[in-house]
Amino acid sequence: MPFVLLCQDKPGALQTRLDNRPAHLDYLNASGVVLFAGPFVEGGNPVGSMVVVDLPDMAAARAFAEADPYARAGLFASVSIREWRKAIG
């Protein structure tokens, strides 16, 4: 089932994001569960992330989010995980 990970970066954490971006992208690409993903931007700079994953339950979604290299590097001020149902598109 789809889950949406809404991640807000800590203020002033752009360098942490840049330093960990290759590992983050490798993690997402190798997972086989990402439906789509991308950064939130303000003024052209990334300030957070949205990742939509297909996983069996909330526990798996939490484990996936916690293992993300961005999360492990302490990039995020907050992470919200919500079950999602596609209605249009």
Protein Blocks (a to p, Z undefined) as FASTA:
>chain_A
ZZdddddddehilmmmmmmmmmmmmmmmmnopafbgcdddeehiafbdcdddddfbfklm
mmmmmmpmklmnomafbdcddddddfbZZ
